Amino acid sequence: MPDLLLELFSEEIPARMQAKAADDLRRMVTDKLVAEGLVYEGAKAFATPRRLALTVHGIPARQPDLKTERRGPKIGAPDAAVQGFLKATGLKSLDEAKIQRDPKGDFYIGLIEKPGRDAIEVLAEILPVIIRTFPWPKSMRWGARSGKPGSLNWVRPLHAITATFGLETEEPDVVKFEVDGVAAGQTTYGHRFMAPDAIQVRRFEDYEAKLLAAKVVLDPERRKDAILTDAKQLAFAQGFELVEDQPLLDEVAGLVEWPVVLMGSFEPDFLATPAEVIRATIRNNQKCFVVRDPKTGKLANKFILVANIEATDGGATIIAGNERVIRARLSDAKFFYETDLKTKLEDRLPKFEQIVFHEKLGTQAERIERIKHLAGLIAPRVGADVVRVERAANLAKADLLTEVVGEFPEVQGLMGKYYALAQGEDASVAAACEEHYKPQGPGDRVPTDPVSVSVALADKLDTLIGFWAINEKPTGSKDPYALRRAALGVIRLIVENKLRLDLYVPAIFQSLFFADRTISAFEKDVAKKAASLDFVEPGLAEKLAERAREIARSDRVLEGGFDHYHALIQDLLAFFADRLKVQLREQGARHDLVDGVFALGGQDDLLMIVRRVEALGKFLESDDGKNLLAGTKRASNILSIEEKKDKRTFDGAPDAALYGLAEEKALAKAIGEVKTEASAAVAKEDFAAAMSAMAKLRPPVDAFFDKVRVNDDDAKVRENRLKLLNEIRSATRAVADFSKIQD
């Protein structure tokens, strides 16, 4: 079957747009082909700085003929309806129509035959539409062609279109169409400088080979491999090691059609600047790679650049030009760094009073104060020194106002660590300045130092609580403040550090920062209701009331007493539960086990949820677990049916005097023992022991269902046995809601 070759040749396409553009071209063309009944065998798209190319092979030479039936009016319908039917179907008279019998009457049926068109005609129709409607994130319109104003919006001026279609064994045909004065043909062009002449191409294999001969590597993956291999070899030959950078490699491969790897250098004095600043300077400004000394692991005063030309002087001029620019950029970076060192981090803090974090949540200075107090509350719970934690929280955001971070935002936090160490701060305080942003994604490292963990948790919890307080929660499609990522960060900090942290206490404590101090009864309300909650530690009520008096803000009124904030935090904890579910499922945990544990409610100790799910999974892999699950679900199903029938529940303890069979007595005894044993194990957080206790229910449950008829003729006996089934369900809920678990 014939193949299609399509190339759109233009001025330089931004590197960041190329991969998506190639994928969009493939998708748009193949979707249109399938919609037209032309089912292809395969397609692949490519991008270079100056062209988008697509090959689609195995396209049918012609569309299939289509035959469809159209139902018309009833026999005897008005003439106007009949004439409309004939016109719509193309029939000359009703004699050409079939008659279909139907209970509602007899109807005319018209057979419409639509002959297929040649595929090349279809392509000539769909390709101009695709080009004109191509979804570039940014596009432009340029000057007139042949005296007429240009009408095409394209990322850069479009110069040529190559479009051929045909069998491998034959000379392909040109797909004839025109877009804004550019006619499709068989002409493309090679490398802008080394082979700029026109090239005549026929099909993809011929096209790719001729481009390669004209110094154009069409496949971006091949360009990446060449760059990476040559860069590694060049660095190794000089006794260095390439610092690999995949995003930079992707970008550089989109800047060149014929990659030539070269090495330059800069003065060793610049290495006194932090390595990350040097790398950011060279990477961001010149799109160059850095190298390091494999013996020390430190950066060397060398860099690797990728040129787009084989220069006659071996690249000396290109290297010298890059060295001049990099030298100037590094001089700026060094000046910024040395200037920053002259001002202590704490001396920068007053400026935060003039910087708004969010119009409803106050300034950055107020946010730092909130994080500081919350981190101090969390510190004892994670084994951190409170003084160090509060110091770290106070300084953690200060580097945002430095010159280096202003120039390179990606090194925020990291520069805070360097500046903190330079001014003699404790190592854990300095580390927290960097690590309090972590983890920033599922693959990011989780801090383990208690000081860093405390500040990182406080930072993320403050963000979540604040945006919950102003009702700026994530929606199904939008999360502008990255609150899901913040919640996942909290989860990973707790679970991976194996922390026992009741999130309710610090969360309700922090919510008081958003209270209205003008509510006169607020402090009393807090003290009274906090003291009445059994999960609040002794003395916390007084702390909450005192904090409300000290730092509640009167200029941003979020009215409501303790009930309002209690409900707010409960909603936030439910959000954490949803994110933990997602996290556990992504790690391979069965979704039904997660649902079974969460169905118990009151789950705000994330580490215990994870451990319970793990223990439940192992239990249900055993024969005892599988059989107990089957028995429990059987009991639940019977109960559901009978409760619906009787319109009541069968709660309450069974009457032992009504046990008439040994199996009833044995099951009741086992339930009592298992309840006690499993509850004690859960209280000690020994979930494996709790599962072992549950396993003891299996034999009496099996015997009960084998020997006992639940729906006895005696109403009292039937009710008593249903209550016994409810006891099975109640006993297993010590570890999970088994009704949520699949067989």
C-alpha positions, -999 to +999 in steps of 0.1 A: +000+000+000+012+036-006+031+057+018+028+094+026+058+118+031+050+152+045+075+179+054+067+215+065+100+235+061+102+269+079+124+293+098+137+281+132+110+265+154+116+271+191+131+240+207+105+237+234+077+234+209+092+208+186+084+175+203+047+184+208+044+198+173+057+166+158+032+146+179+004+170+170+012+166+133+011+128+136-021+128+156-040+153+134-031+136+101-037+100+112-070+110+130-082+126+097-072+095+077-091+071+100-121+094+099-121+092+061-119+054+062-082+052+054-068+029+081-030+031+080-003+006+092+020+030+110+032+066+114+062+085+127+069+122+131+101+141+134+113+176+141+144+196+136+149+234+141+137+241+106+112+213+097+084+191+108+082+158+090+058+129+089+058+095+073+026+074+072+029+040+056+004+014+046-024+038+035-050+023+012-049+037-023-086+044-022-114+049+003-138+020+006-172+024-011-199+032+015-234+018+015-259+031+040-296+027+045-318+056+052-353+052+066-379+072+048-416+081+054-445+056+058-462+043+027-490+067+019-472+097+035-478+132+021-460+139-012-438+166+003-423+140+027-418+116-002-401+142-024-377+152+005-368+115+010-360+110-027-339+142-028-319+132+003-312+097-010-307+105-046-334+080-057-353+089-089-385+073-078-400+052-050-397+021-072-359+022-064-367+021-026-372-010-005-401-014+019-395-024+055-422-040+076-427-025+110-453-029+138-459+008+134-464+006+097-445+000+065-417+024+057-396+032+026-359+024+029-334+041+006-300+026-001-274+053-005-241+043-022-212+067-018-182+056-040-148+060-023-123+086-036-086+081-043-066+086-011-044+112-028-075+134-033-085+130+003-050+140+014-051+171-009-082+181+009-073+174+046-036+185+047-042+222+040-068+223+067-044+207+092-017+232+083-040+262+087-054+250+120-022+237+135-022+243+173+010+262+179+011+278+214+024+310+197+022+319+160+029+348+137+018+362+104+044+376+081+047+397+049+029+395+016+035+368-011+032+378-047+018+412-037-010+396-016-011+399+022-002+366+040-031+349+057-014+319+074-006+319+111+024+297+117+051+295+143+077+310+119+075+318+082+067+287+062+090+284+031+082+250+015+059+220+017+069+185+006+041+161+001+044+128-019+022+097-020+028+064-037+040+028-037+075+019-028+080+003-062+067+032-082+075+069-087+053+087-060+028+114-069+029+149-055-002+156-033-013+188-050-024+217-027-014+252-018-013+271+015-008+308+015+010+308-018+033+278-009+026+249-032+033+213-022+060+196-041+091+174-038+117+201-029+133+205+004+166+220+017+195+208+037+216+225+064+213+263+063+251+269+060+268+236+049+243+224+023+217+251+016+208+240-020+174+225-030+170+188-028+145+167-047+130+138-027+106+110-035+097+090-004+107+088+033+138+066+029+151+087+001+142+119+020+160+109+052+191+097+034+194+128+013+190+150+043+218+132+061+240+137+031+230+174+033+242+176+070+207+173+086+200+146+112+163+142+110+155+121+141+158+141+173+166+109+193+195+103+170+208+138+176+205+134+213+225+102+212+252+118+191+254+148+214+256+127+246+281+102+232+304+128+218+302+150+250+311+120+272+340+110+250+353+146+248+351+150+286+367+117+292+396+125+268+404+155+289+402+136+322+368+149+331+332+136+336+301+150+319+274+163+343+244+149+325+213+170+321+184+155+303+162+186+300+192+206+286+200+177+262+164+178+249+166+215+244+200+215+227+190+187+203+162+211+192+187+239+184+209+220+159+204+199+128+240+188+126+254+186+162+292+193+166+304+190+202+332+213+214+349+221+247+357+256+262+371+268+295+368+297+320+391+311+347+395+288+378+388+318+400+351+315+392+350+281+409+349+299+443+312+306+434+289+277+444+288+250+418+250+252+413+253+289+404+280+282+379+260+254+363+228+275+363+247+304+346+263+283+319+231+262+314+206+290+313+225+316+293+246+296+269+228+262+268+261+245+276+270+215+298+294+215+327+320+188+336+335+177+369+367+161+381+358+125+388+385+123+415+370+151+436+334+153+423+338+191+420+332+211+389+361+218+366+367+251+348+355+236+315+322+235+297+308+216+266+289+234+239+271+221+209+276+239+176+254+236+145+283+237+120+316+221+112+338+252+112+369+254+090+390+264+120+379+234+141+355+255+161+381+278+176+361+309+168+328+294+182+346+283+214+361+318+219+328+335+214+311+312+240+340+317+264+336+355+262+299+354+270+303+328+298+331+348+313+309+378+315+280+358+329+301+342+355+315+376+365+279+388+371+271+356+391+302+360+412+294+396+419+258+387+429+271+360+452+297+382+469+272+410+473+247+387+489+273+375+515+276+411+528+240+410+542+229+385+568+198+365+561+179+379+591+186+415+580+166+408+549+135+398+567+119+433+572+115+436+534+090+407+535+066+430+553+061+448+520+057+416+499+022+401+497+020+363+497-017+363+489-042+392+492-063+371+516-035+355+535-013+385+542+024+392+536+054+370+534+065+383+568+032+371+584+036+337+566+071+333+580+058+340+615+030+314+610+055+288+598+079+295+627+052+289+653+038+258+636+073+243+631+079+249+668+047+230+677+057+201+654+094+199+665+089+179+697+067+154+678+095+146+654+124+147+678+138+181+667+153+208+688+127+236+690+153+264+691+170+252+659+136+246+642+124+281+649+157+296+638+155+276+605+119+286+599+128+322+605+156+322+579+143+296+554+126+321+530+153+349+533+173+339+503+143+348+481+155+384+484+191+377+473+206+387+440+215+352+430+180+338+436+166+368+418+187+359+387+183+321+391+150+312+409+158+275+405+185+277+432+162+291+459+166+272+492+200+259+481+214+294+483+198+298+517+219+269+528+251+284+515+244+318+530+234+303+563+266+283+565+286+313+555+272+333+584+280+305+609+245+289+614+241+254+627+245+228+600+209+215+606+195+250+603+214+256+571+202+222+557+166+231+566+169+263+545+173+241+515+153+211+523+121+228+536+109+229+500+112+191+496+098+168+484+086+188+454+074+157+435+070+120+436+107+115+426+122+141+448+142+133+479+125+134+513+144+152+541+154+131+571+169+156+595+143+164+622+149+201+618+143+200+581+113+177+585+097+201+610+101+232+588+091+213+556+059+201+573+051+235+587+056+252+553+033+228+535+007+226+562+005+264+564+000+266+527-028+240+528-046+254+558-044+289+545-059+282+512-085+259+528-094+288+551-101+311+521-119+283+502-093+281+474-093+243+472-082+223+441-109+214+416-110+184+393-090+202+366-073+231+384-048+233+412-031+267+407-014+267+441-001+231+438-020+220+469-021+184+458+017+184+456+019+200+490-004+173+505+017+146+488+048+162+503+033+160+538+023+124+533+058+114+521+075+133+550+054+115+575+053+080+560+089+077+548+103+091+581+079+068+600+065+097+620+036+093+645+020+127+639-017+134+646-023+160+619-054+174+636-035+191+665-010+212+645-036+219+618-062+233+642-035+252+660-024+268+628-059+277+617-061+301+646-038+324+627-067+331+604-092+339+631-108+372+639-096+386+672-126+409+674-149+380+683-149+385+720-161+350+729-136+333+706-109+325+731-133+311+756-150+290+728-116+276+718-106+268+754-139+251+762-142+230+731-106+221+728-106+208+763-137+186+755-119+168+726-103+136+738-075+137+711-062+171+723-032+169+746-033+183+781-028+220+783-034+226+746-066+244+752-048+271+771-021+273+744-048+276+717-065+304+735-033+322+742-022+319+706-056+332+694-051+363+716-016+369+704-016+364+667-052+363+654-055+389+626-081+416+627-075+430+592-085+398+574-118+386+590-126+350+587-155+348+611-164+316+630-156+300+663-140+267+670-167+247+652-159+265+620-122+257+622-129+221+634-150+215+602-124+232+580-096+209+593-117+178+591-123+186+554-086+191+549-079+158+566-103+141+542-082+157+514-051+141+528-069+108+529-078+110+492-042+119+483-029+090+504-053+066+486-038+078+453-003+074+466-009+039+479-026+028+447+003+041+426+027+021+448+007-010+440-016-014+470-050-027+462-076+000+460-102-021+478-079-027+508-072+011+510-110+017+509-116-010+535-092+007+560-104+042+553-140+032+558-133+028+595-132+067+597-110+089+620-079+081+600-055+110+605-024+090+615-011+084+580+017+060+591-008+038+609-030+037+578-001+025+556+009-002+581-027-014+584-031-017+547+002-036+544-008-060+572-043-065+557-028-073+522-005-100+536-034-115+557-057-117+526-030-135+506-032-164+531-059-192+530-072-181+564-076-145+551-093-155+519-118-179+536-125-154+564-132-127+538-156-150+520-174-159+553-176-122+564-190-111+530-215-139+532-226-127+566-228-091+553-248-101+523-273-121+544-276-092+568-282-067+540-310-087+525-327-093+558-323-057+571-338-045+539-367-070+542-374-062+578-366-025+575-344-026+606-308-033+617-298-062+639-276-044+663-272-054+700-257-084+717-272-118+709-290-137+737-269-167+747-300-185+761-313-188+725-282-207+712-295-241+703-266-255+684-230-261+693-218-241+662-237-210+674-220-213+708-186-219+693-189-189+670-201-166+698-172-177+720-147-172+692-161-137+684-157-126+720-121-139+722-111-124+688-127-090+696-107-088+728-074-101+713-077-080+680-086-048+698-057-052+722-034-058+693-047-028+673-043-007+705-006-017+706-004-011+668+005-047+662-015-052+631+001-085+623-011-099+656-046-084+650-047-103+617-036-135+634-065-130+659-089-125+630-077-158+615-091-177+645-126-168+633-123-188+602-131-224+615-162-214+636-175-191+608-171-220+583-188-244+607-217-220+614-226-216+577-222-253+571-245-264+600-268-235+609-298-222+591-299-185+597-336-179+587-350-202+613-388-206+616-387-193+651-386-155+648-366-150+680-340-176+670-338-160+635-332-125+650-306-139+674-287-156+646-288-124+625-274-105+655-246-131+657-238-124+620-236-087+628-211-096+655-189-112+628-191-080+609-184-059+640-154-081+650-137-078+616-141-040+617-114-039+643-090-040+613-110-031+582-144-029+567-145-062+549-175-053+528-153-029+508-129-056+499-132-076+467-130-114+466 
